[in-house]
């Protein structure tokens, strides 16, 4: 099975390089990994100094200096370097891991933090994140890459977020003596761990010192295959979105657009979502709408504007002098601000439910926005829970969307019940970060 796994990794790597000739994301994936080990070694050497550990580093004395050869022939200093490595697949997993990263930094300010991403959608957005000392793409999970990576950074602790189970990296960490943790993990019966042929993946689970999972279903599945190193901690996203709601940054132009109006915010939308939303916009001229498409394509936004019977604005074209009074629809044609845009809404729609699955519902729910989303939501526990408490509804067509919105728009008491259910659901599920930090052995 190890041979099949490694063959699959090599084929994946080759396939992404081939796709890089035609696909922008694959091209970024490949470009970000060029000379990656040299750049990693240079980054570590840049902190350590050309002649060894810097005299200013508090735990490095002259007697403790140690030179270590990295896998690519570069020297670097590892003496006194306590380093924790966080790995996230993409932007969503980063937001899930961020509360733990920042809580760890606050608790252990002397440690260095390494952050890696698999996907361009995470790395390209957060490559300048100030909460980490080093930020890189993760090289492909080959045995040689894993050995080189661990030899350069020598992490004492590694934290993987949600779904990341890279076998060669985890085995290399285990051989090095590093401790590994999974946070916000979620497991389902169809995964490889629970298949008769899944022995390799079950061994991978054994490399973790602790598996912090989101729910009891995941814990029971793990216990069923003898994984005793697991506990329910919950989902760190609740801590993250609650913190966002408490300290959401002001967006002056959005605030001026929303001032004195009832606002419907639709986030991370795709074309099937937008077909329904355009009809809802044209049917409700008394409500302002903010649309944040998942992919910011100017041509696609222009096509939508052509179908709307009201004046439309684009966020990137606004200035403090812009006249926003007559605007009926605002398009968020940039990334990174949606979580703060929700604060200006009264109702919300989460895109993706007519595709592979919905996007982040909690960012909107924490502000008390009743939510609607498409039918493909079953993989998302929080979406099922929000429906269960009366804070959200799944819709399959325009008639259902219009019915849901009509009820909440016309019945203040029903709106308040739904809004309160969303906000309380987020508030009551906080606390995973504290449990995880307490459980990570330093």
N, C-alpha and C positions, 0 to 999 in steps of 0.2 A: 504493500500500500504506500510506503514511503516513496518508492520509485515512481508510482503513478502520480502521487502528489507533486513531486519535483518536476516530472515531465509536464504536468499541467501548468505549473508556474512558468516554466520556460516557454511553453506555447502561448500563455497569456502575455508574457513579455514581448515575444515576437509579434503576436497579433496586434498589440498596442503600437509597436513601432511601425508596423505596416499601415495601420489605420491613421497614424500621424501624418501620412501624406495627404489625407482627405478630410480629416476630422479635427476641428480646432481643439477640443478637449484632449484628444489623444496626443495632439502635437504638443500641447502644454505639458502633458504627463511625461513625454519623452524629453523635451527640452529641459524640464526641471531636474532631470536625473543625469544630465551630462556632467561629467567630472565630479559626480556627487561626493565620492569618498575623498578626493583631494580637497574639495571645498569644506567638507566636514572637518578634516584634519587641520586645515588652515584656520577655521573658526576656533577650534579648541586651542591651537597654538597661539592665535591672536590674543586669547584671554590669558594664556599661561605666560606669554612672553618668549622671545626668541632664545633666552638663555636659561629658561627654567621657570619656576613658579614666581609670580610677582611678589616683591617684599611686602606689598600692602595687603596681600590676602591674609586675613586674620589667623587662619589655622595652618598656614604653611611656614614652617621654620626651615632654616638651612639644613638642619639635620634630617628633615623629613622629605627632602626633594627626591624624586624618583623619575627617571626617564624610561619611557615605555615605547617600544616600536609598534606602530599601527600596522594594520594589514596592508597598507599601500606604500609602506616604506617611509612614512613621515614620522618624526619624533613629536611627542607631546608630553606634557606634564600631567600626571594624575594624582600627585600627592595632595592630600587634604581636600580633594574634590568630591564632595557629596553631591551626586547628580541623580535626579529623578526624571524618568522619561515618560511622557504622556503620548499615546498614539491615538489618533482619530481618523476615521475613514474620510470624512468630509465635513462640511460646515455644520450640519445638524448635530453630528457627534461632538464636534468642538463645543457647541453651545451646551451640550449635555455634560461635557467634561469640565467646562470653564469654572463652575463653582468650586470644584475640587482643586483645580489648579490654583485658583486664587486663595482658597482657604489654606492650602498647603504652603503657599508662599508666605502668608501671614503668620502661620505657625512655625515655619522653619526658614527664616529669611536668609540664612547662610548657605542654603542649598542652591545649586544650579538647576535650572529647569530646561529640559529638551522637549520640544513639541514637534511631532511629525504628522504628515497627512498622506493618505493614499491618493486622494482625488484633487484635481485642480480647483474644483469648486470650493474646497476648504482652504488649500494653501494660498491660492491667488488672492483670496479675500482677507486672510488673517496672517499673511507672511510678515507683517509689521506689528503684530500683536506685542504689546509692551510687557505682558505678563510672563514671557518666556525669554530665556537667554539665547537659545538656539532654536531656529525653526527651519525644517527641511521637508522635502518629499521623502517618503520611505522607499528605499530601493527595493526592487523585486525580491520576494522571499526565497532566494536560493540559499543553499547551505553556505557558500563562500561569502555572499553578501552579508548574511547574518553574522558570521564570524568577524568580518571586517568592521561592521557597524559596532558590535559590542566591544571590540578591541579599541576603537577610537574613543568612544564615550564612557565606557566602563560604568554603566548605570548601576546604582545600588538597588534601585526600585524601578519597576516598570508598571505603568497603569494603562490598560487597554479599555477602550470605551465601547460598550454595547455589543457589537457583532464581530469584533476583530480577533481572529484566531489564526495568526500566521505561525505555522508549526515550526519552521526552522529558526525564526527569531525566538520563539518561546523555549525551544530546546537549548539554543545558545545561551539564553539568559539563565536557564537552570544550571547549565554546566559552569557558568561563571560565578554562581553563588548569589545572583541577584534575586530579589523577591518580586513576584509578579502578581498583579491584581486585575480583576475585571470589575468594572463599575457599570451600573445601570444595565446589567445583562438581562436579556430576555430570551427564553428558549421555547421552542414549539416542537410537537411530536415529529414533524416531518424533517427535522434537521439531521445531519449526518451522524451526530453523536448517538442517536437513538436507533440507528440502523444496524442490522447484523454485521455489515461490512465496515462499520465505523470505528474499528479498534484504534486506528491512528488518532482519530479526533478525540476519542475518549482519553487517550494518553496525553493529548494536548491539554485537556482540562486538568489533568493531574499536575501540570507544571505551575498552575496558579496557587499561590499561598491562600488566596481567598477569592471567591466568586460572589460579588455583591449583586444580587438579582432584584428585579423590579417587583415580582409578585410571587404568590404562593404556588401558582401553576408551574412556574419555572423551577422553583425549589423542589417540588415533588418529582418533576421529570429528572432532575439531577440526582436526587436521592434514589430514584429507581434504577440508575446505572452505577450506584455505589459512590457517587461524588459527595463526599461528606464535608468538603471544604467550601460550603455555600451557605449564605444567609440572605434573608429578605431585608433590603435596605430601602427599597423604593426607587423612584426616578429622580435624579438630580435636576432634571429640567424644571421641576416645580420650584426648586430653590432659585434657579436662574430667572425664570419668568416673574416670580414674585419680586425678586430684587429689581428687575427691570421696571416693573410697575411702580415700585416705591421711589425709584430714582430716574424715571424716564426722561430723556433729554428733550428739551423744548425744540420744536421745529417751527420757527416764526412764520414762514410762508404757509405751511400747512395750517397753523393756528389761525392765521388771517382768513384762509379759505373756509375753514370750518366755523368761524365765529358766528354765533347767532343762528346756526342751522342744525338740523338733524342730519347726521352723516352715516352713510353705509360704507364700510371698508371691506374690500375684497382683496385678499392676499394670495400671492403665489398661484395666480390663475393660469390656466391653459385654454386653448381654443374651445374645447367643449364647454368649459365653465363660462367662457366669455360670451358664447352664443346666448346662453340663458340670461346672463347679467345685462347684456345690451338691451334685451327686451324689457327687463325690469327697470332699467334706467329710463327708457323712453315712456314707460307706463307710470312713472312716479316723479313728475316734474317738481314736486314740493320737497323732495329729498335730494341732498347732495351726495355724490358718490366719489369714493377714492378707489382707484384700481391699481394694483401693483402686480403686473404680469410676472410670471416666474422667469421668463426669458425676455430681457429688455431689448427688443428688436424694433428700431424706429419705424420700419415699414409696416410691421404688424400693428403698432400703435396707431399709425396714420390710417390704416384700413378700418380700425375700430372707430376712430374719430369720425370717419366719413359716414358711419351708420348711426351716429348719435344726433338727436334733434336739438341739442343744447350746446352752448359754448363749452369748449374743452380746453384744459390747460395741461402743460407738461412741467413736472417739478424742476427739471434741470434748466428750464428757460425762465423760471421765476426770479425776480430780484426784489429787494425791499421796496422798490418803487412800483412794482406790478400792481395793476388794478385787478383785484380778485373778486370784487363784489358780484360781477355778472357770471362768474364761472360756475358751471353746474357739475362738471366732472373733472377730477384731477388725476392724471396718470403719474404714478411714481416710476419714472424711467431711469432709476439708478438702484443700486443694491446697498444693503447694510442698514437701512433706516426703518424697515417695515415694523419691527418690534416696537418702535416708538410711535409710529403712525397710528397704531391701533388705539392709542389713548384718546384720539380725537373722534372715535367712532361711537355709534349707538348700537348698531347691528354689525355682524361680521359674516363673511363667507370665506371658506378655506378651499383653495383650489387643489386639483390633483385627483379628486375622487372619481373622475371618469377615465382615469388612466391606471397606473400601477398602485396608486394609493395617495391619500391626502397628505398635505404638508402639516406644519406645526399648528395645532389647534390651541395649545396652551398660551402662546404669546398673545392671542386675542382674548381667551377666556379669563386671564388674570385681570383684565380691565373690565370684566363684567359684560362683555359683548355676547348676547345670544348668537348662536352659530348655526350655519347651514353648510353642508358639503355633500359631494356626490356619493354614489352607492358603494364605492370600493374603500371601505374604512375598517373592515373587520380585523385587520392585522394590528390595529392601533387601540390599545387598551383604553387610553384616555378618551378617544372618540366614543367608544362603546359606553364608557362611564358617563360621559357628558350627556349622551342620549338618555341614559338611565335615570339621571337626576333631573332631567327636564331642561337642560341648558342648551341642547343642540338637537338638530333634526337632519336626517339624511334625505336627500331629494334625488329623484331620478329624471325629472323633466321640468319644464317651465311652470306647468300648472301647480306642481307641488311647491316649487320655490315661491311662486306668487301667493299661494295659500298660506305658507309659513310666514312670509313677510307681512301679509295683510292682517293676520291675527295679531302679531306683535306690534304692528304700526297702529292698529286701531284700538287695542285693549291695554291700557296702561298697567292694570293689575297683572295681566299675564306677562307683559314685558318685564315687570319688576321681578316676578317669580323666576323667570328664565335667567335674567341678568344676575340675580343673587345666587342662583344655583351654580353658575359658572365661576364667579369670584370665590365662593365658599369652597368649591371643589379644589381649586388651586391652593387656597390657603391651608386647607386641612391636610394636604399631602406634602407639605414641606418637611424637611428634616433629614433627607437622605445624605446630604453632604456631611453633616456633623457625625453621623454614624460611620461613614466611610473613613473620614479623617481619623476618627478614634480607632478604627480597625486596621489602618495601615501602620505596620511596625517599622519604625525608623531606627 
